[in-house]
């Protein structure tokens, strides 16, 4: 284990191997650690994505979690997923042309229209009061997953020189996260929603939302004030999508 100091951001703890950086964050939080602290796993053996899906990290890719405590109510605290997506977008823009980077609702950063990153936000009651938040972020730096559920890519695909090492990429990510976190704290979610919308993939286009046992089709219109996706149905009504998987073509 190595602790790295990155000026102006929470400390970064680099672990040679871990089951899951989010699982490690949970263990630390339940033991009383409040953070903020970044946890980076150079090898992650049991990575997880949303809805219990496996997340294959792969050697040379980034697996990181920011653990912190908040007094925000759960619904508001969940907005940090959009903060994380913006941070990943900024980090990607340091290594590839920013024009290739977009964000698909709710929090899938895309590169060239393909999934390049996964974000998993978890929380629980903090021993210090309020909530502990684990903002887990995986980024395909060196290679895409072998058995990806959806078409995926990596930073390396778009560079003639080697991609950044995880310990370099976390510095870029942590700095970007800190900037957007401060914007969220100072200006609230509207500022985050505006920035996210400016990078949004598929707005104004037909999409399919899979909501467990229900599938809904419509035109993606944008975000509601709480981060829900507004979907315009064929009958003209607007359906708020608060959770689920959204698909635009092959993305």
C-alpha positions in Angstrom: 0.0 0.0 0.0 1.3 3.4 -1.0 -0.2 6.8 -0.1 0.3 9.5 -2.6 -0.1 13.3 -2.0 -1.8 15.1 -4.8 -2.0 18.9 -4.2 -5.4 20.2 -3.4 -7.3 16.9 -3.4 -7.9 14.1 -0.9 -5.1 11.7 -0.3 -4.7 8.8 -2.7 -4.1 5.3 -1.3 -2.7 2.9 -3.9 -3.3 -0.8 -3.2 -1.4 -3.5 -5.1 -4.4 -5.8 -5.0 -8.0 -5.5 -3.7 -11.3 -7.4 -4.2 -13.1 -4.2 -5.0 -12.3 -0.5 -4.2 -15.9 0.1 -3.3 -15.9 -2.9 -1.0 -12.7 -1.6 0.6 -14.4 1.8 1.0 -17.4 0.2 2.7 -15.2 -1.7 5.1 -13.3 1.5 6.0 -16.5 3.5 6.4 -18.2 0.9 8.6 -15.0 0.9 10.7 -15.4 4.6 11.3 -13.2 6.2 8.6 -14.9 9.3 7.2 -12.5 10.3 4.4 -12.3 12.0 2.1 -9.8 9.5 0.6 -9.2 8.0 -2.8 -8.6 4.2 -3.0 -6.9 2.8 -6.1 -6.5 -0.9 -6.8 -3.8 -1.8 -9.3 -5.4 -5.2 -9.4 -9.1 -5.6 -8.6 -10.2 -9.2 -8.3 -14.0 -8.8 -7.8 -15.0 -5.5 -9.4 -18.7 -4.7 -9.5 -20.9 -2.5 -11.7 -24.4 -1.3 -11.3 -27.2 -3.9 -10.5 -24.6 -6.4 -9.2 -23.0 -6.9 -12.6 -19.3 -7.9 -12.7 -16.9 -5.2 -13.8 -13.7 -6.4 -15.4 -10.9 -4.0 -14.5 -8.0 -5.6 -16.4 -4.3 -4.9 -15.9 -3.4 -1.3 -16.7 -6.9 0.1 -16.2 -8.1 2.4 -13.5 -10.1 1.1 -10.5 -10.7 3.9 -8.0 -13.2 4.9 -5.3 -13.6 8.2 -3.4 -14.8 7.6 0.1 -16.3 10.7 1.9 -19.0 11.6 4.4 -21.9 13.9 3.7 -24.9 15.4 5.5 -26.9 15.6 2.3 -30.1 13.6 2.2 -29.8 10.4 0.1 -31.7 11.7 -3.0 -29.4 14.7 -3.1 -26.3 12.8 -2.3 -27.0 10.5 -5.3 -26.3 13.5 -7.6 -22.6 12.8 -7.1 -22.9 10.3 -9.9 -23.2 13.2 -12.3 -20.2 14.9 -10.6 -18.2 11.7 -11.2 -19.3 11.5 -14.8 -18.1 15.1 -15.5 -14.8 14.4 -13.8 -14.2 11.3 -16.0 -15.1 13.4 -19.1 -12.5 16.0 -18.1 -9.9 13.3 -17.3 -10.5 11.7 -20.7 -10.1 15.0 -22.4 -6.5 15.2 -21.1 -5.6 12.1 -23.1 -7.8 12.1 -26.2 -9.6 14.7 -28.2 -12.4 16.1 -26.1 -14.7 16.0 -29.2 -14.7 12.2 -28.8 -16.0 12.3 -25.2 -19.7 12.2 -24.3 -21.9 11.2 -21.4 -24.9 8.8 -21.6 -27.6 8.8 -18.9 -27.3 8.1 -16.1 -23.5 8.0 -15.8 -21.8 6.2 -18.6 -18.8 8.1 -20.0 -18.4 7.3 -23.7 -15.4 7.6 -26.0 -16.2 7.6 -29.7 -19.7 6.6 -28.8 -18.5 3.4 -26.9 -18.5 2.8 -23.2 -15.1 3.5 -21.7 -15.9 3.9 -18.0 -18.3 2.7 -15.3 -19.5 4.5 -12.2 -21.0 2.9 -9.1 -22.2 5.0 -6.2 -22.9 3.2 -2.9 -23.7 4.6 0.5 -24.7 3.8 4.1 -25.2 5.3 7.5 -21.9 6.8 8.8 -20.9 6.2 12.4 -20.2 10.0 12.5 -23.8 10.8 11.4 -25.1 11.4 7.9 -24.0 9.1 5.1 -20.8 7.7 3.9 -20.5 7.7 0.1 -18.3 5.5 -2.1 -18.0 6.9 -5.6 -16.5 4.1 -7.6 -15.0 4.8 -11.0 -13.5 2.4 -13.5 -11.8 3.6 -16.6 -10.5 1.5 -19.5 -7.0 3.0 -19.9 -5.1 0.2 -21.5 -7.7 -2.2 -22.9 -11.4 -2.8 -23.2 -13.0 -5.7 -21.3 -12.8 -9.1 -23.0 -16.5 -10.0 -22.2 -18.2 -6.7 -22.3 -22.0 -6.7 -22.1 -22.1 -3.7 -24.5 -19.6 -2.4 -27.1 -16.7 -0.9 -25.2 -13.4 0.8 -25.9 -10.3 2.1 -24.1 -8.1 5.2 -24.1 -5.3 3.2 -25.7 -7.4 2.8 -28.9 -7.2 6.5 -29.6 -3.5 7.1 -28.8 -0.3 6.4 -30.7 1.6 6.6 -27.4 1.0 4.4 -24.4 -2.0 5.3 -22.2 -1.5 6.8 -18.8 -0.6 4.5 -15.9 -3.4 4.3 -13.2 -1.3 6.3 -10.8 -1.1 9.1 -13.3 -4.7 8.9 -14.4 -5.9 9.1 -10.8 -4.2 12.4 -10.4 -6.1 13.8 -13.4 -9.3 12.3 -12.2 -9.0 13.4 -8.6 -8.3 17.0 -9.7 -11.3 17.1 -12.0 -13.5 15.5 -9.4 -12.5 18.1 -6.8 -13.3 21.0 -9.2 -16.8 19.6 -10.1 -17.5 18.7 -6.4 -16.8 22.3 -5.4 -19.1 23.6 -8.2 -21.8 21.2 -6.9 -21.3 22.4 -3.3 -21.3 26.1 -4.2 -23.9 26.3 -7.0 -26.1 23.2 -6.5 -27.2 20.6 -9.0 -28.4 23.0 -11.8 -24.8 23.9 -12.6 -23.9 20.2 -12.8 -26.9 19.4 -14.9 -26.0 22.2 -17.4 -22.5 20.9 -17.7 -23.7 17.3 -18.1 -26.2 18.3 -20.7 -23.5 20.1 -22.7 -21.7 16.7 -23.0 -24.8 14.5 -23.3 -25.0 11.7 -25.8 -28.3 11.1 -27.6 -30.5 14.0 -26.4 -33.2 14.6 -29.0 -32.8 11.1 -30.3 -35.0 8.0 -30.0 -34.0 5.7 -27.2 -35.1 2.6 -25.3 -35.3 2.5 -21.6 -35.3 -0.9 -19.9 -36.8 -0.7 -16.5 -36.6 -4.1 -15.1 -39.8 -5.8 -16.3 -40.8 -2.8 -18.5 -39.4 -1.4 -21.7 -40.2 2.2 -22.7 -39.5 3.9 -26.0 -39.4 7.6 -26.7 -37.3 10.7 -27.4 -34.7 11.7 -24.7 -35.4 15.4 -23.9 -33.0 16.1 -21.1 -32.6 16.1 -17.3 -35.2 17.0 -14.7 -34.1 19.0 -11.7 -33.3 15.9 -9.7 -31.3 14.2 -12.5 -34.1 12.0 -13.9 -34.2 11.6 -17.7 -37.3 13.1 -19.4 -38.5 10.7 -22.1 -41.1 12.0 -24.6 -43.4 9.1 -25.5 -45.2 8.6 -28.8 -48.5 9.9 -27.2 -46.9 13.2 -26.3 -46.6 12.4 -22.6 -43.3 12.8 -20.7 -42.1 9.8 -18.7 -39.5 10.4 -16.0 -36.9 7.7 -15.9 -35.2 7.6 -12.5 -33.4 4.3 -12.8 -32.7 1.8 -15.6 -30.7 1.2 -18.7 -31.0 3.5 -21.6 -29.9 2.6 -25.2 -29.4 4.8 -28.2 -28.7 2.7 -31.3 -25.6 0.6 -30.6 -24.3 2.7 -27.7 
